[in-house]
Amino acid sequence: PLPPRPPRPIHRHMPLDLKQQKVEITIKDQLATTEVFQVFKNPTSQRLEGTFIFPVPKNAQVTEFAKEVKREMVEAELLDAKQARKIYEDIVRRDFAPALFEYASQGLFKVRIFPIEPHSEKEVRIKYTELLKKDGSLVQYNNPLNVAKYCKKPIPDFSLRVQIESSKGKALKTIYSPSHEI
C-alpha cells in the first residue's frame, strides 16, 4: 500500500506591514513624474509571498519597477503577461527570489514577491509619468494616496515631497492643495 499523503497546506492571507512609504513627485509644466518607495515587513515567523496593490492614475505610464534583492535594488524586465506569470511560478518552485508586476484592473497594478523571509523587510519602488490635465493656465495633479483600503494599520513612516518647476518665463501663481498644507 502507498504511504498516506501529507495534508494539503492551508493557504491563509498572512499580513505584511507597510512600514514605510515615501512619495516623490516632480512636476514640470504638464509632465509629472511620481516615484513611490515602499518598505514591507514580514512580522511572522513564516516565509511569505507578498501581494501588493499599487494604485496608479489611469493615464499614467509605469516607467520603472524595482525590488530589493540581497540589499540591492534590481529593476524589472517587461514581458508578456502569460510568459511572465509562468517564469515567476517556475522560479518560485526553484526557491529563487522573483517578483511579478502585472496590470490588475483600472488604475491598479499587482505585485507578487517571493520570498519575504520571517521578520525581514522588502523594499519595492515604482516610478510612473503622466501628462497632466490643463484647463486654461490651471494644471491639476492628483495622487492616489488613499492606501487605507489596502492596509490594516496606519503607515508609521510616511513622507511626501512635491517639486514644482515651470518653463522659463512662466511664473507659478497659485499652488493649492485641498488636503495638505503647502
NULOKE-371123 format. One line per 5 residues: their letters; for each residue x, y, z of C-alpha. Coordinates in steps of 0.001 Angstrom, whole numbers, plus 500000, padded with zeros to 6 digits. Layout:
N
A) X:Y:Z; ... .
***
This chain:
182
PLPPR) 500000:500000:500000; 501038:503570:499378; 502113:505724:502337; 499500:508255:503478; 499566:511550:501639 .
PPRPI) 500604:514562:503676; 497806:517047:504317; 497473:519837:501763; 498833:523154:503015; 496258:525654:504181 .
HRHMP) 496787:528921:502353; 495914:531847:504580; 496369:535529:503971; 499222:536451:506274; 499548:540166:506883 .
LDLKQ) 502566:542141:505818; 503085:545519:507447; 503708:548586:505330; 506500:550057:507430; 507499:552995:505234 .
QKVEI) 506149:554864:502229; 507986:557700:500550; 506437:559514:497582; 508493:561923:495476; 506729:563927:492791 .
TIKDQ) 508309:566233:490222; 506012:568367:488091; 507376:570383:485203; 504717:572223:483232; 502231:569424:482378 .
LATTE) 504514:566425:482927; 504522:564717:486317; 506934:562005:487431; 505964:560129:490569; 508257:557744:492419 .
VFQVF) 506856:555567:495218; 509195:553749:497617; 507617:551240:499993; 509147:549022:502661; 507143:545992:503775 .
KNPTS) 507852:543934:506881; 507014:540295:507440; 506061:540233:511157; 505516:536462:511186; 507859:533537:511758 .
QRLEG) 506972:532110:508329; 508391:532736:504867; 505698:534545:502882; 504825:535566:499367; 503739:539191:499291 .
TFIFP) 500978:540515:497074; 500837:544297:496912; 498380:546597:495163; 499598:549911:493719; 497047:552485:492551 .
VPKNA) 498288:554412:489520; 496356:557149:487649; 494533:555828:484573; 496544:557860:482065; 499937:557194:483698 .
QVTEF) 502743:555169:482147; 504736:552956:484516; 508371:553534:483589; 510200:551585:486290; 509661:548858:488857 .
AKEVK) 512391:547559:491149; 512580:545364:494226; 515208:544686:496830; 517280:541532:496425; 520084:540967:498932 .
REMVE) 520050:544648:499958; 520327:545818:496348; 517555:547262:494157; 517022:545186:491000; 514966:546571:488108 .
AELLD) 512230:544575:486421; 512096:543421:482815; 508906:543896:480776; 507448:540625:479436; 504178:539313:478018 .
AKQAR) 501727:538635:480904; 501385:534851:480371; 505122:534397:479859; 505926:536493:482958; 503492:534552:485182 .
KIYED) 504905:531198:484016; 508505:532332:484622; 507551:533692:488056; 505880:530430:489122; 508792:528338:487795 .
IVRRD) 511290:530465:489732; 509210:530231:492937; 509236:526428:492620; 513044:526522:492390; 513189:528707:495519 .
FAPAL) 514703:531814:493975; 513553:535413:494590; 511308:536610:491746; 508763:539411:491517; 505782:539701:489197 .
FEYAS) 504393:543150:488372; 501131:542994:486440; 498150:545114:485493; 495232:544175:487783; 492387:546461:486689 .
QGLFK) 491587:550118:486094; 494389:552090:487671; 495689:549188:489783; 498851:547152:489442; 499504:543993:491423 .
VRIFP) 502966:542949:492549; 503827:539446:493781; 507175:538945:495516; 508643:535743:496925; 510182:535088:499383 .
IEPHS) 509799:537580:502163; 511722:535933:504967; 510439:535831:508580; 510882:539097:510481; 512564:540735:507489 .
EKEVR) 511828:543685:505225; 511477:544051:501469; 511605:547336:499550; 509828:547996:496266; 509959:551062:494016 .
IKYTE) 507570:552132:491297; 508018:555129:489030; 505446:556467:486618; 504916:559519:484450; 501752:561198:483292 .
LLKKD) 500650:564125:481187; 498528:566306:483478; 495190:567832:482534; 495307:571512:481739; 492356:573896:481825 .
GSLVQ) 493449:577360:480696; 496501:578060:482836; 495457:575597:485570; 497296:572263:485716; 495928:569596:488048 .
YNNPL) 497800:566717:489718; 496111:564028:491823; 497996:561369:493740; 496195:558179:494805; 497497:558270:498392 .
NVAKY) 494447:556531:499834; 496091:553252:500809; 493800:552747:503818; 491672:550239:501927; 494808:548166:501204 .
CKKPI) 496438:548482:504660; 495178:547356:508037; 497268:549874:510026; 498465:553438:509513; 501891:553785:507876 .
PDFSL) 504389:554601:510665; 506904:556367:508385; 505308:558367:505572; 506752:561236:503564; 505523:563168:500564 .
RVQIE) 507706:565579:498620; 506470:567612:495664; 508794:569664:493481; 507136:572014:491005; 509045:573653:488167 .
SSKGK) 507877:575904:485366; 509368:576710:481997; 511492:579800:481710; 509401:582937:481659; 506315:581288:483193 .
ALKTI) 505711:582187:486817; 503861:579928:489215; 500974:581954:490609; 498935:579766:492946; 499584:576348:494387 .
YSPSH) 496614:574767:496114; 496066:571511:497996; 492676:570570:499450; 494250:568012:501792; 497727:569183:502848 .
EI) 499297:572433:503947; 501583:573913:501304 .
***
